[in-house]
Amino acid sequence: MSKRNSEILALLEALKQQTDELLANQLLYTEMVDNNADGLLVVDDDGIICFANKTAAEMFHFKKAKKLEGEIFAFDPIENEVAEIEIASNSKVSTVEMRSRKIEWSGKPAKLVFLRSATERGKIRSSLQKTSASLKTMINASPLAIIVLDMAGCVNLWNRMAEDIFGWNETEMRGHSFPFNDSPLEDLYEQVSAGDSVFKKEISGSFGLYGLAKVFNVWATPLHNPTDAISGVMLMIADVTESKLQNKQMESALLKSEKRFRMALSNSPISVSSQDSELRYTWVYNPLAGLHEAQMLGKCDHELFLPEDAAQLSELKNRALMDGVENRGEIKIQRDGHLYFYDISVEPLFDDDGIIGGITCAATDISALRHSESLATFALHHDTLTGLPNRTLFRDRLQQAFVLAQRESGQCLAVIHFGIDQFKTINQCFGHTVGDQLLLEVSSRMGRVMYEIDTVSRVGGDEFLILVHNIQNSQDATSIVRKVMQSLQQPFPVSGQDIFLSASIGISVYPNDGDTADDLLKNADAAMHRAKEDIGRGNYQFFCADMNFQAMQKLTLEGDLRHALEQEAFHLHYQPQVDIRSNVVIAVEALLRWAHPEKGNIPPVEFIPAAESSGLIGPIGDWVLQSACRQHRTWLEDGLPPIRIAVNLSALQFLHGDLAGKVAHVLALNDMDPAYLELELTESMLMHDVENTIRTLCELKRMGVRLSIDDFGTGYSSLSYLKRFPLDILKIDRSFVTDIGTDSDNGEIARTIIAVAHALGLEVVAEGVETQQQLDFMHTARCDLVQGYFFSKPLPPSECAKLLTGDPLERSGLFGPRLTARLVA
């Protein structure tokens, strides 16, 4: 072999070895990357997918990975954070976990995104949902009404038996206050919420949607949260009204079966007599209707009693004479202004030859029973305090009026629903006895204002219903409402002083506002709540169609809020507060955000009022406090300098429960220095129950927590009170900052507020600083801190962390188009 051929063979051998190495590396690449169990993507800074492996393509429902390259990645992965996302493609949906880290790709910055299937987590969630559904089924199948109330008296659990007993369904009750209406259940709730347990207590009263008389056996126990504090009350209720009634009927039957024995006893309450074949009395023991024996002997019933009463007696007795068998019945006798009821048993008397020669009669006086039943029937359909018809009787009369109005075309009727404004405050100030006197006087005045044909009803608490007949149009209803308001505007003399009342009134008119009686009732109630909530006290409102829509929207929003709280769907953004002298961020304000899964980001101005009205603002506020303190700990662990975090408190957090104890627990849980927690309160919160407010603030101050008054200038606090509060910071409301530089007086007001705050030793923060001119003004006015879009919008924690380095702020892409902080000479 020539030397040249040997070199060619050597070269081919080397080339083969390199090819084998390349193939091995390709197989390794395919095994490690393309066949990786996790989906791998490379995404550049513009969100374009530069690379995808086979597993990622399958998650996006693509057959080939190459088809993903060049597509836009619709998610924003945050480095070192795990997020659960849903990938929808080709009518299919995959749930995956996403995390990422920064890399370079082709010499440019990019993100390596890891995707892992979350199917197993979905199965676990599905299993939990099935378990929850099973538990709910068991609770709904219970023969007892099971009700869970929180410490504010709001319903958290309401099973089907509760619906059957009380008449309200779960949707109507969940998240709303339980309507105790001064029933024994309210005393029981207060006892158990104080820590006692109740084992089978019998209570009775008027309960439920229709105010029906009921007898309950109740078991009640307090519920505790993980800190062993009482968080609510569970009631288990058995309706034993029917069994009580059956027992009463059995007792009555037993009394009747014993009558022959009791007839032989002296002073028997049973009237016993005998009469001959002509029904003349021959013997009498305990005469009827207050008569004497001498008055009855030798006479017939028609000689002793009114004709209609004698006819009833004669019919019973003649039948026994004619048929020769026992006959019985109930009769009533009127005599000397009294009404007597008797249960009478008549038996024929036979002689030795079997011929009927007369009768014996045993008459049991059941007058007391019938009078009691009459009173019970009245109580069943009338309010026990005022004697007015209750909701049940009102609805019956409304139904009758509705049928008549349908028959007579052109005939209108109106339902007026009104509630006395601030009646709860009157009860708190003067006591329930005075409150009851006011309700009696209100019902009396309504009786004088309305015609006899109309119906005035008290339906619980301070609420009344009026049914107005024979009106021609809504204008007629308006004139009646004005008479009602004028009647209430007259002073009510109580305990030597005059009390002035007002009412919020809702009106629905047939046929415009409902096709059924229940529609009219519901719509009048909706109109009353609109008058009370949206217009203010002492007003009336006619029903309009959008009220029910708005009410449903509110219920839906409250339900979504509850789910968001349960599923921890809220998150916090942080807006920096900048020292105006050093340009350094020394504090941030925690701001709540909610990304609704269907409606997107919902502004706090929309969902905070719903949270307040539903009572959810308390637990939401607690979550915000805990999350903000936990974020402070996270930033410290990431090596950032300690930063003050301001957290807004709700009135519910401040006024109810052990606020100081709760704050201490959260600080200890997150190992946080109290000096770095700032609690923001509004003027209206501080001015409610000033003495208790000062005590609470002093407790927090002793812990080392900083206290600020938010939105200063929009409330009604006086300087004399402001001096008494142990505050550290005063925040000028953005409304006084926005118009600085215009012709308004807001600049002078802001300057005055700053001067007063410094005189009181308070630090001042200006909110809503958005322009250089506003910043210059605040610097000149010697404001301490500024906050607003001039420096930064509220940011998620990862972006906010970039500002928390302790360095002076300079131009940054975070600030927007022209947001550079600088010192003003």
GILINNOR-V852513 format. One line per field, one symbol per residue. ss: DSSP state (A for helix, B for strand, O for the rest). phi: phi as a letter, one per 40 degrees, with the letter a starting at -180 (. if undefined). psi: psi as a letter, one per 30 degrees, with the letter a starting at -180 (. if undefined). A space follows every 10 residues. Layout:
BEGIN
ss: ???
phi: ???
psi: ???
END
This chain:
BEGIN
ss: OOAAAAAAAA AAAAAAAAAA AAAAAAAAAA AAAAOOOOBB BBBBOOOBBB BBOAAAAAAO OOOOAAAOOO OBOOOOOOOO OOBBBBBBBO OBBBBBBBBB BBBBBOOBBB BBBBBBBOAA AAAAAAAAAA AAAAAAAAAA OOOOBBBBBB OOOBBBBBOA AAAAAAOOOA AAABOOBOOO OOOAAAAAAA AAAOOOOBBB BBBBBBBOOO OBBBBBBBBB BBBBOOOOOB BBBBBBBBBO AAAAAAAAAA AAAAAAAOAA AAAOOOOOOB BBBBBBOOOO BBBBBOOAAA OOAAAAOOOO AAAOOOAAAA AAAAAAAAAA AAAOOOBBBB BBBBBOOBBB BBBBBBBBBB OOOOOBBBBB BBBBBOAAAA AAAAAAAAAA ABOOOOOOBO AAAAAAAAAA AAAAAAAOOO OBBBBBBBBB OOAAAAAAAA OAAAAAAAAA AAAAAAAAAO OOOOBBBBBB OOBBBBBBBB BOOAAAAAAA AAAAAAAAAO OBBBOOBBBO OOBBBBBBBB OOOOOOAAAA AAAAAAAAAA AAAAAOOOOB BBOOOAAAAA AAAAAAAAAA AAAAAAOOOB BBBBBBBBBO OOOOBBBBBB BBBBBBOOOB BOOAAAAAAA AAAAOOAAAA AAAAAAAAAA AAAAAAAOOO OOOBBBBBOO AAAAAOOOAA AAAAAAAAAO OOOAAABBBB BBAAAAOOOA AAAAAAAAAA AAAOOBBBBB BBOOOOOOAA AAAAOOOOBB BBOOAAAAOO OOOOOAAAAA AAAAAAAAAO OOBBBBBOOO OAAAAAAAAA OOOOBBBOOO OOOOBOAAAA AOOOOOOOOO OOAAAOOOOO OOOOO
phi: .ccccccccc cccccccccc ccccccccdc ccbcbccccb bbbcccgccc aacccccccc gbcbcccccg ccccbbcbdg bcbcbbbbaf gbbbbbcbaa acabbfgbca bcbbbbcbcc cccccccccc cccccccccc cccbcbbbbc ccgccbaacc ccccccgccc ccbcgbcccc ffcdccccdc cccchcbbbf bcbaicbgdb gccbbbbbba acbbcdcgcc bibbbbbbcb dccccccccc cccccccccc ccccccfccc cbabbcccgc cbaabfdcfg cbdcccdgbc cccbbcdccc cccccccccc cccgbcbaab bbbbafgbbb bbcbbbbcbb cccgccbiab bbbccbcccc cccccccccc bbccccgcdc cccccccccc cccccccbcg cbabbbbbbc cfcccccccb gcccdccccc cccccccccc ccccbbbbbh fbbbbbbbcf bcaccccccc cccccccccc cbcbfgacbb bbbbbbbbbc bcbicbcccc cccccccccc ccccchcgbb accbcccccc cccccccccc cccccccfcc abbbbcbbcc cbgbcbabbc bcbbcccbcg cbcdccccdc ccccgccccc ccccdccccc cdccccccgc ccbcbcbccc cccccbgccc cccccccccb fbcdccbbbc bcccccccfd cccccccccc ccchccbbbc fchcbbcbcc cdcccccbbb bccccccdcc gccccccccc cccccccccc gbcbbccgcb bccccdcccc cgccbbaicd caccbcdccc dccccgcccb daccchcabb cacbc
psi: kleeeeeeee eeeeeeeeee eeeeeeeeee eedegkfkkk kkkafggkjf kkleeeeeeg hkekefffkf lkjglikkkg kkkklkjjkh glkkklkkll lklkjhglkl kjkkkkkgee eeeeeeeeee eeeeeeeeef fkfkkjkkka fggkkfkjae eeeeeffkle efekflkkie hglfeeeeee eeffflkkji kkllaklaeg hkklkkkkkk kkkklfggkk fakkkkkkjg eeeeeeeeee eeeeeefgee efffllhkfk kklkkafghk kfkkkillhg lleffekgll effelleeee eeeeeeeeee eefglkkllk lkkkkhgkjk kkjkkkkkkk afggkkfalk kkjkjgeeee eeeeeeeeef glkfefglka eeeeeeeeee eeeeeeejkf kllkkkjkkk kheeeeeeef lfeeeeeeee eeeeeeefel lfflkkkkgk bgklkkjklh leafeeeeee eeeeeeeffk kjkkhglkkk llkkkkkkkk gegkfleeee eeeeeeeeee eeeeellhll kkklffeeee eeeeeeeeee eeeeeeghfl lklkkkkkkf efgkjfllkk kkkjjkfefa kkkefefeee eeffgffdee eeeeeeeeee eeeeeefggl lkkkkkkkkl eeeefkliee eeeeeeeeeg hkkffgkkkk lleeeefjie eeeeeeeeee effgkkklkl hkffagklee eeffkilekk kkkfffeegk faflgeeeee eeeeeeeefg gkkkkklgjf leeeeeeeee ghkellklfe eklklleeee fffhfflkka kkfffaeiik klkk.
END
